Amino acid sequence: MTHPLPFLLAATALIAIPGPNHLYIAARAAADGRRAGLASAMGVETGTLVHVAAAAAGLSALVAASAAAFGALRYAGAAYLIYLAIRTWRDSADRDDPVPAPKPLGRVYLDGLLVNLFNPKVVLFFLAFLPQFVDQEAGAVPAQIVVMGLVTGLIGLVSDVLYAVAGGAIGSRLRARPLFRRRQRYATGAIYLGLGAATALTGPGPRRL
């Protein structure tokens, strides 16, 4: 890796900018509580580890270069977010009690993992960002990408946790209001739907996580 300090500064600056993962985690925490937000953050960053491995192995470049593969990933991500929106709305319609029951954390974790795995923006992010800091003369390019990817994932986890805690705190306060309790699940579903639409429209070019 060339110039570790500029890499750390650039990675921190890019990850600090609110992106789809942050919005998803904050919405989940606001709807289902801080623990759900933290479980979502862990799931999202587990997905990041898979993306790092794919980038180091050259699979991400193959996906980005193939219109069919990139399209399949993009539409799978959009479909899963739309599914989450519909599931959230259906749960709201089936529940008489406006106070949400705790979600199984395993399912919440899996949701976060799949949301990130199917996110084409993460593929594009790693392809556009990490190669700028690779030292070709040092060799072992895949190892350098893995190291930088792990550092990026760690910074992302810290950022995700902050959004989960903030979203949980905001949701806790808003759930004390009867009007919000009745409508917050529909608002959460609308956020998932919006993220799904944005994923479906993802095209080539650098993206935020």
FIKOLZA-1660 file (N, C-alpha, C; in steps of 0.1 Angstrom, whole numbers, plus 5000, padded with zeros to 4 digits):
% residues 209
   i   px   py   pz ch aa at
   1 5008 4988 5000  A  M  N
   1 5000 5000 5000  A  M CA
   1 5009 5012 5000  A  M  C
   2 5006 5022 4991  A  T  N
   2 5013 5034 4991  A  T CA
   2 5006 5045 4999  A  T  C
   3 5014 5052 5007  A  H  N
   3 5008 5064 5015  A  H CA
   3 4996 5059 5023  A  H  C
   4 4999 5052 5034  A  P  N
   4 4988 5048 5043  A  P CA
   4 4979 5059 5049  A  P  C
   5 4986 5070 5052  A  L  N
   5 4978 5081 5059  A  L CA
   5 4968 5087 5049  A  L  C
   6 4972 5090 5036  A  P  N
   6 4962 5095 5027  A  P CA
   6 4950 5085 5025  A  P  C
   7 4954 5072 5025  A  F  N
   7 4944 5062 5023  A  F CA
   7 4934 5062 5035  A  F  C
   8 4939 5063 5047  A  L  N
   8 4930 5063 5059  A  L CA
   8 4921 5076 5059  A  L  C
   9 4927 5087 5055  A  L  N
   9 4919 5100 5055  A  L CA
   9 4908 5099 5044  A  L  C
  10 4912 5094 5032  A  A  N
  10 4902 5093 5021  A  A CA
  10 4891 5083 5024  A  A  C
  11 4895 5072 5030  A  A  N
  11 4885 5062 5033  A  A CA
  11 4875 5067 5044  A  A  C
  12 4881 5073 5054  A  T  N
  12 4872 5079 5065  A  T CA
  12 4863 5089 5059  A  T  C
  13 4868 5098 5050  A  A  N
  13 4860 5109 5045  A  A CA
  13 4849 5103 5036  A  A  C
  14 4852 5093 5028  A  L  N
  14 4841 5087 5019  A  L CA
  14 4831 5080 5027  A  L  C
  15 4835 5072 5037  A  I  N
  15 4826 5064 5045  A  I CA
  15 4817 5073 5054  A  I  C
  16 4823 5084 5058  A  A  N
  16 4815 5093 5067  A  A CA
  16 4803 5100 5060  A  A  C
  17 4804 5101 5046  A  I  N
  17 4793 5106 5039  A  I CA
  17 4781 5097 5039  A  I  C
  18 4770 5101 5044  A  P  N
  18 4758 5092 5045  A  P CA
  18 4755 5085 5031  A  P  C
  19 4754 5072 5031  A  G  N
  19 4751 5065 5020  A  G CA
  19 4739 5055 5022  A  G  C
  20 4736 5046 5012  A  P  N
  20 4725 5037 5014  A  P CA
  20 4726 5028 5026  A  P  C
  21 4738 5023 5029  A  N  N
  21 4740 5014 5040  A  N CA
  21 4736 5021 5053  A  N  C
  22 4741 5034 5054  A  H  N
  22 4738 5042 5066  A  H CA
  22 4723 5044 5068  A  H  C
  23 4716 5047 5056  A  L  N
  23 4702 5050 5057  A  L CA
  23 4694 5037 5061  A  L  C
  24 4698 5026 5055  A  Y  N
  24 4692 5013 5058  A  Y CA
  24 4693 5010 5073  A  Y  C
  25 4706 5011 5078  A  I  N
  25 4708 5008 5093  A  I CA
  25 4700 5017 5102  A  I  C
  26 4701 5030 5099  A  A  N
  26 4693 5040 5107  A  A CA
  26 4678 5037 5107  A  A  C
  27 4673 5034 5095  A  A  N
  27 4659 5031 5094  A  A CA
  27 4655 5019 5102  A  A  C
  28 4664 5009 5101  A  R  N
  28 4661 4996 5108  A  R CA
  28 4662 4999 5123  A  R  C
  29 4672 5006 5128  A  A  N
  29 4673 5009 5142  A  A CA
  29 4661 5018 5147  A  A  C
  30 4656 5027 5139  A  A  N
  30 4645 5036 5143  A  A CA
  30 4632 5027 5144  A  A  C
  31 4631 5018 5135  A  A  N
  31 4619 5009 5135  A  A CA
  31 4619 4998 5145  A  A  C
  32 4630 4992 5147  A  D  N
  32 4631 4980 5155  A  D CA
  32 4640 4981 5167  A  D  C
  33 4646 4992 5169  A  G  N
  33 4654 4994 5181  A  G CA
  33 4669 4993 5179  A  G  C
  34 4676 4997 5189  A  R  N
  34 4691 4998 5187  A  R CA
  34 4697 4985 5185  A  R  C
  35 4693 4974 5192  A  R  N
  35 4698 4961 5190  A  R CA
  35 4697 4956 5175  A  R  C
  36 4685 4959 5169  A  A  N
  36 4683 4956 5155  A  A CA
  36 4692 4964 5146  A  A  C
  37 4695 4976 5150  A  G  N
  37 4704 4984 5142  A  G CA
  37 4718 4979 5142  A  G  C
  38 4722 4975 5154  A  L  N
  38 4736 4969 5156  A  L CA
  38 4737 4956 5149  A  L  C
  39 4726 4948 5149  A  A  N
  39 4727 4935 5142  A  A CA
  39 4727 4938 5127  A  A  C
  40 4720 4948 5122  A  S  N
  40 4721 4952 5108  A  S CA
  40 4735 4956 5104  A  S  C
  41 4741 4964 5113  A  A  N
  41 4755 4969 5110  A  A CA
  41 4764 4957 5109  A  A  C
  42 4763 4947 5118  A  M  N
  42 4772 4935 5117  A  M CA
  42 4769 4928 5104  A  M  C
  43 4757 4926 5100  A  G  N
  43 4754 4919 5088  A  G CA
  43 4759 4927 5076  A  G  C
  44 4757 4940 5076  A  V  N
  44 4763 4948 5064  A  V CA
  44 4778 4946 5063  A  V  C
  45 4785 4947 5074  A  E  N
  45 4799 4946 5073  A  E CA
  45 4804 4932 5071  A  E  C
  46 4796 4922 5075  A  T  N
  46 4800 4909 5070  A  T CA
  46 4799 4908 5055  A  T  C
  47 4789 4914 5049  A  G  N
  47 4788 4915 5035  A  G CA
  47 4800 4922 5029  A  G  C
  48 4805 4932 5036  A  T  N
  48 4817 4940 5031  A  T CA
  48 4829 4930 5030  A  T  C
  49 4830 4921 5040  A  L  N
  49 4842 4912 5040  A  L CA
  49 4841 4903 5027  A  L  C
  50 4829 4899 5023  A  V  N
  50 4827 4891 5011  A  V CA
  50 4831 4899 4999  A  V  C
  51 4827 4912 4999  A  H  N
  51 4831 4920 4988  A  H CA
  51 4846 4922 4987  A  H  C
  52 4852 4923 4998  A  V  N
  52 4867 4925 4999  A  V CA
  52 4873 4913 4993  A  V  C
  53 4869 4901 4997  A  A  N
  53 4874 4888 4991  A  A CA
  53 4872 4888 4976  A  A  C
  54 4860 4892 4972  A  A  N
  54 4857 4891 4957  A  A CA
  54 4866 4901 4950  A  A  C
  55 4869 4913 4956  A  A  N
  55 4877 4923 4949  A  A CA
  55 4892 4918 4948  A  A  C
  56 4897 4911 4959  A  A  N
  56 4910 4906 4959  A  A CA
  56 4912 4895 4949  A  A  C
  57 4901 4887 4947  A  A  N
  57 4902 4876 4938  A  A CA
  57 4899 4880 4923  A  A  C
  58 4896 4892 4921  A  G  N
  58 4893 4897 4908  A  G CA
  58 4879 4894 4903  A  G  C
  59 4870 4889 4912  A  L  N
  59 4857 4886 4908  A  L CA
  59 4848 4899 4906  A  L  C
  60 4851 4909 4915  A  S  N
  60 4844 4921 4914  A  S CA
  60 4846 4928 4900  A  S  C
  61 4858 4928 4895  A  A  N
  61 4861 4933 4882  A  A CA
  61 4853 4926 4871  A  A  C
  62 4852 4913 4872  A  L  N
  62 4845 4905 4862  A  L CA
  62 4830 4908 4863  A  L  C
  63 4825 4910 4875  A  V  N
  63 4810 4913 4876  A  V CA
  63 4808 4927 4870  A  V  C
  64 4816 4937 4873  A  A  N
  64 4814 4950 4868  A  A CA
  64 4816 4951 4853  A  A  C
  65 4825 4942 4847  A  A  N
  65 4827 4943 4833  A  A CA
  65 4816 4935 4825  A  A  C
  66 4808 4927 4832  A  S  N
  66 4798 4920 4825  A  S CA
  66 4784 4926 4827  A  S  C
  67 4778 4931 4816  A  A  N
  67 4765 4937 4817  A  A CA
  67 4755 4928 4823  A  A  C
  68 4755 4915 4820  A  A  N
  68 4746 4905 4825  A  A CA
  68 4747 4903 4840  A  A  C
  69 4760 4901 4844  A  A  N
  69 4763 4898 4858  A  A CA
  69 4760 4910 4867  A  A  C
  70 4764 4922 4862  A  F  N
  70 4761 4934 4870  A  F CA
  70 4746 4937 4871  A  F  C
  71 4739 4935 4859  A  G  N
  71 4725 4937 4859  A  G CA
  71 4718 4927 4869  A  G  C
  72 4722 4914 4869  A  A  N
  72 4716 4904 4878  A  A CA
  72 4718 4908 4893  A  A  C
  73 4731 4913 4896  A  L  N
  73 4733 4918 4910  A  L CA
  73 4725 4930 4913  A  L  C
  74 4724 4939 4904  A  R  N
  74 4716 4951 4906  A  R CA
  74 4702 4948 4909  A  R  C
  75 4696 4940 4901  A  Y  N
  75 4682 4937 4902  A  Y CA
  75 4679 4928 4914  A  Y  C
  76 4688 4919 4917  A  A  N
  76 4687 4911 4929  A  A CA
  76 4686 4920 4942  A  A  C
  77 4695 4930 4942  A  G  N
  77 4696 4939 4953  A  G CA
  77 4683 4947 4954  A  G  C
  78 4678 4952 4943  A  A  N
  78 4666 4960 4942  A  A CA
  78 4654 4951 4947  A  A  C
  79 4654 4939 4942  A  A  N
  79 4642 4930 4945  A  A CA
  79 4642 4927 4960  A  A  C
  80 4654 4925 4966  A  Y  N
  80 4654 4922 4980  A  Y CA
  80 4649 4934 4989  A  Y  C
  81 4654 4946 4985  A  L  N
  81 4649 4957 4993  A  L CA
  81 4634 4959 4991  A  L  C
  82 4629 4957 4979  A  I  N
  82 4615 4958 4977  A  I CA
  82 4607 4948 4985  A  I  C
  83 4613 4936 4986  A  Y  N
  83 4607 4925 4994  A  Y CA
  83 4607 4929 5009  A  Y  C
  84 4617 4936 5014  A  L  N
  84 4618 4940 5028  A  L CA
  84 4607 4951 5030  A  L  C
  85 4605 4960 5020  A  A  N
  85 4594 4970 5021  A  A CA
  85 4581 4963 5022  A  A  C
  86 4578 4954 5013  A  I  N
  86 4565 4947 5014  A  I CA
  86 4563 4939 5027  A  I  C
  87 4574 4933 5031  A  R  N
  87 4573 4925 5044  A  R CA
  87 4570 4935 5055  A  R  C
  88 4576 4946 5055  A  T  N
  88 4574 4956 5066  A  T CA
  88 4559 4961 5066  A  T  C
  89 4554 4964 5054  A  W  N
  89 4540 4969 5053  A  W CA
  89 4531 4958 5057  A  W  C
  90 4533 4945 5053  A  R  N
  90 4524 4934 5056  A  R CA
  90 4524 4932 5071  A  R  C
  91 4536 4932 5077  A  D  N
  91 4536 4931 5092  A  D CA
  91 4528 4941 5099  A  D  C
  92 4528 4954 5093  A  S  N
  92 4521 4965 5099  A  S CA
  92 4506 4962 5098  A  S  C
  93 4502 4957 5086  A  A  N
  93 4488 4955 5084  A  A CA
  93 4482 4944 5092  A  A  C
  94 4491 4934 5095  A  D  N
  94 4486 4922 5102  A  D CA
  94 4486 4924 5117  A  D  C
  95 4492 4935 5122  A  R  N
  95 4494 4937 5136  A  R CA
  95 4484 4947 5142  A  R  C
  96 4476 4943 5152  A  D  N
  96 4467 4952 5158  A  D CA
  96 4475 4962 5168  A  D  C
  97 4485 4956 5174  A  D  N
  97 4492 4964 5184  A  D CA
  97 4502 4973 5176  A  D  C
  98 4502 4986 5177  A  P  N
  98 4511 4995 5170  A  P CA
  98 4525 4994 5174  A  P  C
  99 4528 4989 5186  A  V  N
  99 4541 4987 5191  A  V CA
  99 4548 4975 5185  A  V  C
 100 4559 4977 5178  A  P  N
 100 4565 4965 5171  A  P CA
 100 4570 4955 5180  A  P  C
 101 4568 4942 5177  A  A  N
 101 4574 4932 5185  A  A CA
 101 4589 4930 5181  A  A  C
 102 4598 4926 5190  A  P  N
 102 4612 4925 5187  A  P CA
 102 4614 4915 5175  A  P  C
 103 4622 4919 5166  A  K  N
 103 4625 4910 5155  A  K CA
 103 4637 4900 5159  A  K  C
 104 4636 4888 5154  A  P  N
 104 4647 4879 5157  A  P CA
 104 4660 4885 5152  A  P  C
 105 4670 4886 5160  A  L  N
 105 4683 4893 5156  A  L CA
 105 4690 4885 5145  A  L  C
 106 4688 4872 5145  A  G  N
 106 4694 4864 5134  A  G CA
 106 4688 4868 5120  A  G  C
 107 4675 4870 5120  A  R  N
 107 4669 4875 5107  A  R CA
 107 4673 4889 5103  A  R  C
 108 4674 4897 5113  A  V  N
 108 4679 4911 5111  A  V CA
 108 4693 4911 5105  A  V  C
 109 4702 4903 5111  A  Y  N
 109 4716 4902 5107  A  Y CA
 109 4716 4897 5092  A  Y  C
 110 4708 4887 5089  A  L  N
 110 4708 4881 5076  A  L CA
 110 4703 4892 5066  A  L  C
 111 4693 4899 5070  A  D  N
 111 4688 4910 5061  A  D CA
 111 4699 4920 5057  A  D  C
 112 4707 4924 5068  A  G  N
 112 4718 4933 5065  A  G CA
 112 4728 4927 5056  A  G  C
 113 4731 4915 5059  A  L  N
 113 4741 4908 5050  A  L CA
 113 4737 4907 5036  A  L  C
 114 4725 4903 5033  A  L  N
 114 4720 4902 5019  A  L CA
 114 4719 4916 5013  A  L  C
 115 4714 4926 5020  A  V  N
 115 4713 4939 5015  A  V CA
 115 4727 4944 5009  A  V  C
 116 4737 4941 5017  A  N  N
 116 4751 4946 5013  A  N CA
 116 4756 4937 5002  A  N  C
 117 4754 4924 5003  A  L  N
 117 4759 4914 4993  A  L CA
 117 4754 4918 4979  A  L  C
 118 4741 4922 4978  A  F  N
 118 4734 4925 4966  A  F CA
 118 4735 4939 4962  A  F  C
 119 4744 4947 4969  A  N  N
 119 4745 4961 4966  A  N CA
 119 4756 4963 4955  A  N  C
 120 4752 4967 4943  A  P  N
 120 4763 4969 4933  A  P CA
 120 4771 4981 4935  A  P  C
 121 4766 4990 4943  A  K  N
 121 4774 5002 4946  A  K CA
 121 4787 4999 4954  A  K  C
 122 4786 4988 4962  A  V  N
 122 4798 4984 4970  A  V CA
 122 4809 4978 4961  A  V  C
 123 4804 4970 4951  A  V  N
 123 4813 4965 4941  A  V CA
 123 4821 4977 4934  A  V  C
 124 4813 4986 4929  A  L  N
 124 4819 4998 4922  A  L CA
 124 4828 5006 4931  A  L  C
 125 4824 5007 4944  A  F  N
 125 4832 5015 4953  A  F CA
 125 4846 5009 4954  A  F  C
 126 4847 4996 4957  A  F  N
 126 4860 4989 4959  A  F CA
 126 4868 4990 4946  A  F  C
 127 4862 4988 4934  A  L  N
 127 4869 4988 4922  A  L CA
 127 4874 5002 4919  A  L  C
 128 4867 5013 4922  A  A  N
 128 4872 5026 4919  A  A CA
 128 4881 5032 4930  A  A  C
 129 4880 5027 4942  A  F  N
 129 4888 5034 4953  A  F CA
 129 4901 5027 4956  A  F  C
 130 4900 5014 4959  A  L  N
 130 4912 5007 4964  A  L CA
 130 4924 5007 4955  A  L  C
 131 4922 5004 4942  A  P  N
 131 4933 5004 4933  A  P CA
 131 4942 5017 4933  A  P  C
 132 4936 5028 4937  A  Q  N
 132 4944 5041 4937  A  Q CA
 132 4955 5040 4947  A  Q  C
 133 4954 5031 4957  A  F  N
 133 4964 5031 4967  A  F CA
 133 4973 5018 4967  A  F  C
 134 4971 5011 4957  A  V  N
 134 4979 4998 4955  A  V CA
 134 4993 5002 4951  A  V  C
 135 5003 4996 4957  A  D  N
 135 5017 4998 4953  A  D CA
 135 5021 4986 4944  A  D  C
 136 5022 4988 4931  A  Q  N
 136 5025 4977 4922  A  Q CA
 136 5039 4972 4924  A  Q  C
 137 5048 4981 4928  A  E  N
 137 5062 4976 4929  A  E CA
 137 5063 4967 4942  A  E  C
 138 5055 4969 4951  A  A  N
 138 5055 4960 4963  A  A CA
 138 5051 4946 4961  A  A  C
 139 5043 4944 4950  A  G  N
 139 5038 4931 4947  A  G CA
 139 5027 4927 4956  A  G  C
 140 5022 4914 4955  A  A  N
 140 5012 4909 4964  A  A CA
 140 4999 4918 4964  A  A  C
 141 4995 4922 4952  A  V  N
 141 4984 4931 4950  A  V CA
 141 4971 4926 4957  A  V  C
 142 4967 4913 4956  A  P  N
 142 4956 4908 4963  A  P CA
 142 4957 4910 4978  A  P  C
 143 4969 4908 4984  A  A  N
 143 4970 4910 4998  A  A CA
 143 4969 4924 5002  A  A  C
 144 4974 4933 4994  A  Q  N
 144 4972 4948 4997  A  Q CA
 144 4957 4951 4997  A  Q  C
 145 4950 4946 4987  A  I  N
 145 4936 4949 4986  A  I CA
 145 4928 4944 4998  A  I  C
 146 4932 4932 5003  A  V  N
 146 4926 4926 5015  A  V CA
 146 4928 4935 5027  A  V  C
 147 4941 4939 5029  A  V  N
 147 4944 4948 5040  A  V CA
 147 4936 4961 5040  A  V  C
 148 4936 4967 5028  A  M  N
 148 4929 4980 5027  A  M CA
 148 4914 4978 5029  A  M  C
 149 4909 4966 5023  A  G  N
 149 4895 4963 5025  A  G CA
 149 4891 4961 5039  A  G  C
 150 4899 4954 5047  A  L  N
 150 4896 4952 5061  A  L CA
 150 4896 4965 5069  A  L  C
 151 4906 4974 5065  A  V  N
 151 4906 4987 5072  A  V CA
 151 4893 4994 5069  A  V  C
 152 4890 4994 5056  A  T  N
 152 4877 5001 5052  A  T CA
 152 4865 4995 5059  A  T  C
 153 4865 4982 5060  A  G  N
 153 4854 4976 5067  A  G CA
 153 4853 4980 5082  A  G  C
 154 4865 4981 5088  A  L  N
 154 4865 4985 5102  A  L CA
 154 4860 4999 5104  A  L  C
 155 4864 5008 5095  A  I  N
 155 4860 5022 5096  A  I CA
 155 4845 5022 5093  A  I  C
 156 4840 5014 5084  A  G  N
 156 4826 5013 5081  A  G CA
 156 4818 5008 5092  A  G  C
 157 4823 4998 5100  A  L  N
 157 4816 4993 5111  A  L CA
 157 4814 5004 5122  A  L  C
 158 4825 5011 5125  A  V  N
 158 4824 5022 5134  A  V CA
 158 4813 5032 5130  A  V  C
 159 4813 5036 5117  A  S  N
 159 4803 5045 5112  A  S CA
 159 4789 5039 5113  A  S  C
 160 4788 5026 5109  A  D  N
 160 4775 5020 5110  A  D CA
 160 4769 5019 5124  A  D  C
 161 4778 5016 5134  A  V  N
 161 4774 5016 5148  A  V CA
 161 4768 5029 5152  A  V  C
 162 4775 5040 5149  A  L  N
 162 4771 5053 5152  A  L CA
 162 4757 5056 5147  A  L  C
 163 4755 5052 5134  A  Y  N
 163 4741 5054 5128  A  Y CA
 163 4731 5045 5135  A  Y  C
 164 4735 5033 5139  A  A  N
 164 4725 5024 5146  A  A CA
 164 4721 5030 5159  A  A  C
 165 4731 5035 5167  A  V  N
 165 4728 5041 5180  A  V CA
 165 4720 5053 5178  A  V  C
 166 4723 5062 5169  A  A  N
 166 4715 5074 5167  A  A CA
 166 4701 5071 5162  A  A  C
 167 4700 5061 5152  A  G  N
 167 4687 5058 5148  A  G CA
 167 4678 5051 5159  A  G  C
 168 4685 5043 5167  A  G  N
 168 4677 5037 5178  A  G CA
 168 4672 5047 5188  A  G  C
 169 4681 5057 5191  A  A  N
 169 4677 5068 5200  A  A CA
 169 4665 5076 5195  A  A  C
 170 4666 5080 5182  A  I  N
 170 4656 5088 5176  A  I CA
 170 4643 5080 5176  A  I  C
 171 4644 5067 5172  A  G  N
 171 4632 5059 5171  A  G CA
 171 4625 5057 5185  A  G  C
 172 4633 5055 5195  A  S  N
 172 4628 5053 5209  A  S CA
 172 4620 5066 5213  A  S  C
 173 4625 5077 5209  A  R  N
 173 4618 5089 5213  A  R CA
 173 4605 5091 5205  A  R  C
 174 4606 5088 5192  A  L  N
 174 4594 5090 5184  A  L CA
 174 4583 5079 5187  A  L  C
 175 4587 5067 5191  A  R  N
 175 4577 5057 5193  A  R CA
 175 4569 5060 5205  A  R  C
 176 4573 5070 5213  A  A  N
 176 4565 5075 5225  A  A CA
 176 4553 5083 5220  A  A  C
 177 4553 5086 5207  A  R  N
 177 4542 5094 5202  A  R CA
 177 4532 5085 5194  A  R  C
 178 4520 5084 5198  A  P  N
 178 4510 5075 5192  A  P CA
 178 4509 5076 5177  A  P  C
 179 4509 5088 5172  A  L  N
 179 4508 5090 5157  A  L CA
 179 4520 5083 5150  A  L  C
 180 4532 5085 5156  A  F  N
 180 4544 5079 5149  A  F CA
 180 4543 5063 5150  A  F  C
 181 4538 5058 5162  A  R  N
 181 4538 5044 5163  A  R CA
 181 4529 5037 5153  A  R  C
 182 4518 5045 5149  A  R  N
 182 4509 5039 5139  A  R CA
 182 4515 5040 5125  A  R  C
 183 4524 5049 5122  A  R  N
 183 4528 5052 5109  A  R CA
 183 4543 5048 5106  A  R  C
 184 4551 5045 5116  A  Q  N
 184 4565 5044 5114  A  Q CA
 184 4568 5032 5106  A  Q  C
 185 4561 5021 5106  A  R  N
 185 4564 5009 5098  A  R CA
 185 4562 5012 5083  A  R  C
 186 4551 5021 5080  A  Y  N
 186 4549 5024 5066  A  Y CA
 186 4561 5033 5061  A  Y  C
 187 4565 5042 5070  A  A  N
 187 4577 5051 5066  A  A CA
 187 4589 5043 5064  A  A  C
 188 4591 5033 5073  A  T  N
 188 4603 5024 5071  A  T CA
 188 4602 5016 5058  A  T  C
 189 4591 5011 5055  A  G  N
 189 4589 5004 5042  A  G CA
 189 4591 5013 5030  A  G  C
 190 4587 5026 5031  A  A  N
 190 4589 5035 5020  A  A CA
 190 4604 5038 5018  A  A  C
 191 4612 5038 5029  A  I  N
 191 4626 5040 5028  A  I CA
 191 4633 5028 5021  A  I  C
 192 4629 5016 5025  A  Y  N
 192 4634 5004 5018  A  Y CA
 192 4630 5004 5003  A  Y  C
 193 4618 5008 5000  A  L  N
 193 4614 5009 4986  A  L CA
 193 4622 5019 4978  A  L  C
 194 4625 5031 4985  A  G  N
 194 4633 5041 4978  A  G CA
 194 4647 5036 4976  A  G  C
 195 4653 5028 4985  A  L  N
 195 4666 5023 4984  A  L CA
 195 4666 5012 4973  A  L  C
 196 4655 5005 4972  A  G  N
 196 4654 4995 4961  A  G CA
 196 4654 5001 4947  A  G  C
 197 4647 5012 4946  A  A  N
 197 4646 5019 4933  A  A CA
 197 4660 5025 4930  A  A  C
 198 4667 5031 4940  A  A  N
 198 4680 5036 4937  A  A CA
 198 4690 5025 4933  A  A  C
 199 4689 5013 4939  A  T  N
 199 4697 5002 4935  A  T CA
 199 4695 4998 4921  A  T  C
 200 4682 4997 4917  A  A  N
 200 4678 4993 4903  A  A CA
 200 4684 5003 4893  A  A  C
 201 4686 5015 4897  A  L  N
 201 4691 5026 4887  A  L CA
 201 4706 5027 4888  A  L  C
 202 4713 5019 4896  A  T  N
 202 4727 5020 4897  A  T CA
 202 4734 5017 4884  A  T  C
 203 4743 5026 4880  A  G  N
 203 4751 5024 4868  A  G CA
 203 4766 5025 4871  A  G  C
 204 4774 5023 4861  A  P  N
 204 4789 5023 4863  A  P CA
 204 4793 5037 4869  A  P  C
 205 4804 5036 4877  A  G  N
 205 4810 5049 4882  A  G CA
 205 4811 5047 4897  A  G  C
 206 4820 5055 4903  A  P  N
 206 4823 5054 4918  A  P CA
 206 4810 5057 4926  A  P  C
 207 4808 5050 4936  A  R  N
 207 4796 5051 4945  A  R CA
 207 4801 5051 4960  A  R  C
 208 4792 5057 4968  A  R  N
 208 4794 5056 4982  A  R CA
 208 4788 5043 4988  A  R  C
 209 4794 5039 4999  A  L  N
 209 4789 5027 5005  A  L CA
 209 4775 5030 5012  A  L  C
% end
